[in-house]
Amino acid sequence: MTGARIAISGWFWDQPYTGSGQVVRQIVAGLRRAAPELQLVLVLPGTTAPSDIPEGVETICAGGGRSNLDKVWFEQRRFPAAVARVRADLAHVPYWGGPLSSPVPVVVSVLDVIPLLMPEYAPGPLARLYVSLQRAAARGASHIITISEAARADVVRTLGVPAERVSVTLLAADERFHPRLGAERDAAVREKYHLPERFVLYMGGFDTRKQVSQLISAYTFVARPLGDEVPLVLAGAQPAWGQPPFPDLPAEVAAAGLEHIVRWIGRVDEADKPALYRMAEVFAFPSRYEGFGLPVLEAMASGTPVVANAIPVIEEVAGEAAYLVRAESAREMGAAILSLLVDPALREDLSTRGLGQATRFQWRRTARETAAIYRRVLEAARPPAATSS
């Protein structure tokens, strides 16, 4: 595989706040260190390459806009054409958006299969058509990468692909998520978002799958003994409440009598996220389905104890380093949060365990394993050597 040219789709490069954006950035940077013999070509939409491309990575701008239709056209036409133009040996689409046809073998990363497991996330005929297109493209890929054993089981089951064609490369927390490094900015971040001295944090989306309703109900059990001493801080861009798949969470907060305890702080800048995790006494993650659950790992890497639902992927990622409760049980989640708030020894124990667990996940390992998958795919695609008669 020495000198192999790998074309990587950069559709999400300019969206580092999304899971797919984080993955493409970490994979490209990691491959430069772990497999410097590879010639990486980042294929970008639009006409101008951004200035933050790692040194040594080639870029090609495939043109087009950023609409949903442009995305499909990029995936199915512009990206494969660019792959041929740069004479790549292999193409990697680091999200679920592979082409039906490609001039070279394709590796596709399927981070989760939410639209197949939860049809409400693909409403309308166009969304269902796109999911069908990507399902067919993934099934035709040379290899599929996913991000946890739980996600691998879902991919094999829902896409109907052989298990040997699906590999797991675990994600990791970025190095900036740390209990001390960068802490000199904490005071400024606290002032920026008007954060109280003590708080419990949720940071993420507010769609039904994230099950923030469970956390709101859980906080009624926390508020009874603690009053407003430890507010619940909800961080994330606020959607059109009450429009599927977003429940009307402010109405639920009001119905629970928690308006004076719940703080909505909106979208958090990427640079500020480590400080929020660090300053929180507890990070709560009530999600009922994830491909990986990276926020849990980021919180643990920051030294913050985690309370989360005991769903398979979180059990896989957190191990015994988080306080896991029955999914959808508001009472158990409330009791877990309260236990951590009133018991410093328990909080310290989970913090220590979390830090240890987080070190088991490393982006350099992810990059090495990704390069190994490239190698296997290229070797399988190599024509057999001619034999002399």
N, C-alpha and C positions, 0 to 999 in steps of 0.2 A: 504493500500500500504506500510505499515511500513515494512522496511527490504527488499523490492523488489529489485531484481538484474536487473540492466539495462545495457545491452551490447550496446556500442556506437561505430560505425565505425570510426576508426582514420586514414583512408586513406590519408586525407589532413592535418594531424597533423603537418607534417614537411614542410608545405607550408603556413606559416602565412601571406604571402603577397597576397594570393588569398582570395576571399570572403568566399569560403567554409572553408578554413583554419582558418580564423578569427572566423567563426561561431562555429566550433567544439571546439576551444580553449575557447571561451567565455562561451559556454554552459556548458562544463565540469567544469570550474572554478565556474561559477554561481550556478550550481546545488549543488556543495559541500557546498556552503554557504546557499542557499535558501532551500534545501531539504537534510540536512545531514543524514536523516534516510535512504536514498537510497544507495544501494551498487552499485557503478559505476564500470564497467569493460570496459576499452578502448581496442578495438581490433585493432591491428596495423599490417601493412604488414611487411615483412622482418623477421629477426631473433633476432634483438636487440632493446630493448625499449630505446627511447631517455631519457636524464637526466632531462628534464623539465616537467615531469608529476606532476600534483598537488598532494600534500600529501593526502593519503587516497583513491586514485584512483588505483584500480587494473589494471594490464595490462596483455595482452596475445598477443604474436607475432604469427601471422598465417602463416608466411613464404611467399615465393614468391618474385618476382622482382618488378620493377616499370614501365614496359612497358604498352602500351595500352591493350595488351592481358592479362597481369598479372592483370590489374585493373578489367577487366571483370571477370576473374577467382576468384579474391578476393571477388568481390561483390556477385557472384552467388554460389561459393562453399566454399571458405576459411572462409568467414565471417559467413555464417550460421552454418558451422561445429564448429567454435569457440563458437558461441552462445550456441549450444547444449552442448559443452564440459564444459563451465563454469556454466551450469544450470541457464541460465538467464530466467527471467520471461517476459522480453520484449526487443526488439531490436530497436535501433534508428539509422537510417542512415541520418546524418545531411547534406545531399546533395542529388541531384537527381541521385541515384545509388543503388536503393534497389534490394533485391533478389526476384526472382520469387517464390521461395519456402523457408519457414523458419519454424523452430520448434516452434517458439513463435510468438505472434502478433508483427507486424512491424509498426513503425512510420517512415515516410520518409519526409525529408525536401526538398521541391521543391522551390529553391530560385527564379527561373524564368523559362519561357518556350521558351527561345530564339530560340532553334533549331526547334520548331514547328511553331513559328510566322515568323521566318526568315530562310528559308531552306538553304540559302547560308552559314549558319554557321554549316551545317551538310552535307558537300559536299562528294559525292562518296557513293557507295553502303554500305560499312562497317559502315560509320558514320550514315547513315540512318537506318541500321539494329540495331545499338546500341540505337538510339533514340526510335525505335519501341519497343525494349526490355525494356527500362526504362519506357516508357509510359505504357506498360502492367504491369510492376512491381508496379508502382505508383498506378495504378487503383486497384490492388489487395491488397494494403496496408490497414491495419486497420484504419490508419488516416494519413492525409497529413498536414504538417505544411508549411506555406509560410510566407513571410516577409512584406507584405503590402496588403492593401485592393485591390489595383490595380492588384497586382500579383495574389491575390486570385480569382478575376474575370477571369483573363486569365487562371488560372489552371482549374477552373470549366468548362470554355468554351472549352478549347482545349483538356483536358483529359476526359471530359465527365463524371465527378464524381459528386455525390450529394454534394450540397453546405455544408450540415451539416457534411460532412467528411473532410472538409478543415478548418483549424484554422489559424489565423494570430498571430504571435509573432514578434513584431517589433524589429529591430536591434537597436544598440546604438553606440555612439562613445566611444572609449576607454578613460579612465580617463587621459591618457597622452596627449590627445588633449585638450589644455588649453591655455588661453591667456597669462598666466604668468608662471605657473609651468614648469620648464625646460628651461626657457628663457635664463639662463646663458650659454647655448650651442649654442645660435643663431649665435653669431659671428663666431664660429668655423665652423658651417654648412654653413654660407654664404661664407666663404673662401674656403671650401671644394668643393662647386659647382660653385664657381666664380659668385655668384649672385650679381646683381647690387643693389643699395640702394633702388630703387623703381622698382616694377615689378608686372605684372599680371600673375597669375599662372594657368596652367592646369596640372593636375596630373592624369594619368590613362592610359588606352590602346589607341591604334591608329587605331582600326578596324573601318569599315564603320559605325557601329551602334553608335560609340562615336561621330561621326559627327564633328571631329576637323576641317574639311574643312570649316564649318560654322564659327568657331572661327577665322580661318586665314583670311577669307573674312571680318569678322567683324573688324579685327584689321586694315584694310586699312582705316576705318573711324576714328579709334583712332589715327593712325600715322599721319594723315593730320595735325591736330592742335598741337599734342604733339611731333611730330618727333620721335627721339629715346630716349626721356626723360624717358619713362616707357616701357621697353622691355616686350615682351611676352615670358614667360618661359614655355617650354613644357617639362614635366618630365614624364619619363616612358621608358621602354625598347623598343628600336627601332627594328621593324620587318624587313622582306624583303619587302621593299617598292615596291608597284605596283603589288604584288602578292595577289590575293583575300584571305581574305576580307580586305586587307590593301591598301588604295589608296596611290598614290605617293605624300605624303604631302610635302617633301622637294621641289619637282618640283612646287607644288602649291605656296609655300612660295616664290620661285624664280619668278614665273609668276606674283605674286602680288607685287613684288619689296620690299619684307620685309626681305631679307637676313640679313641686318644689325640690325634688330629689334627683330627677333625671335631667342631665345637661346634654343638649344637642350641640356639638361643636362643628358639624359640617365636615367637608373634605379636609384631610390632613395632608400637608405637603410631604413628599417622600422623605425629604431631609429631616423632618421633624418626628417621623414615626419611631425611631429608636428611643428618643427622649420620652415619648408617651408611654411606651412599654415599660421603660426603666422606672418612671415615676409612679406607675400604677401599683397598688398593693396587690391586686388580683386582676388577672385577665380572664374574662369569661367568653366561652366560645360555644354557643348552643346549637350549632349547625347539625342538621340531620343527614346531610350527604356532602362529601367532598371527594375530590380526586386525591388530595394529599392533606390539605389543612395547614398550609405554610404559616399562617399567623400563630398557630400553636407553637411551632418551632421557633419563630422569631421572638415570641414572648419568653420562652424558656431560655433562649440564648441571651436575652436581656436580663436574666435573673429574676423574672417575675413568675410567681406561682400561677398555674393554670387550672381553671375549672372548665370541664367540657363534657359533652355527651359521649357515652361509651359506644360509639359507632366503630365498625371494624377498622377504618383507616386511621382514626385518632388513637385507637388502642395500639395500632402498628407504629405510629409515629411517636407517641408519647410514652409508650410502655407503662412503667410504674412511676413515671416522673410527673404525672398530673393527677388531679383529683377528678376521677371520672364518675359520672352519675348516669342513671337510666335515662335514655333519650325520652324527651317530652315530659319528664318529671320536674315540674317547677318547684315542688317541695324539696326534692333532693338537691336540686341546684342551689336553692336558697340556703339550705342547711350547710352545703359545702362552702359557699361563699362566706357565710357567717362564721363558720369554724375557722377559716383562714384569717378573717379580720380580727377575731378575738384571741387567737392563739399564735403569738409570735414564733414559738418553737416549731409549730407545724408549718408556718409560712417559710421559715428558714430551711426546714428540711426539704420541702418541695422545691424551693429555689435552688438548693444545692443539687438535688436530683435532676432538675431540669437543665441546669448548666452542663452536667455530665452527659445527659442524653443528647443534648444539642451537638456536642462535639462528635457524635457518631455520624453525623451527616455533613459531608464536605463536598463543595462544588468541584474540587479537583478530582475526587473520586467519580462524580457524575460525568465529568469530561472524559476521564480515562475509559469508563465503561461505554460512553457514546462512541469514542474512537474505535473501541473493540468491535462494536456492532457494525460500524462502517466497514471494518476490515473483513468481517464475516460475509457481509452482503457483497462486497467487491470480489472476494474469492469465489463465492457461489456463482457470480455472474461471469467469471472469467471462462472463456471457451476452453475446452479440453485441449491439451497439447497434442499436436499431430504425432502419429506414430509411424515409424519407417517400416516399410514392408520388406 
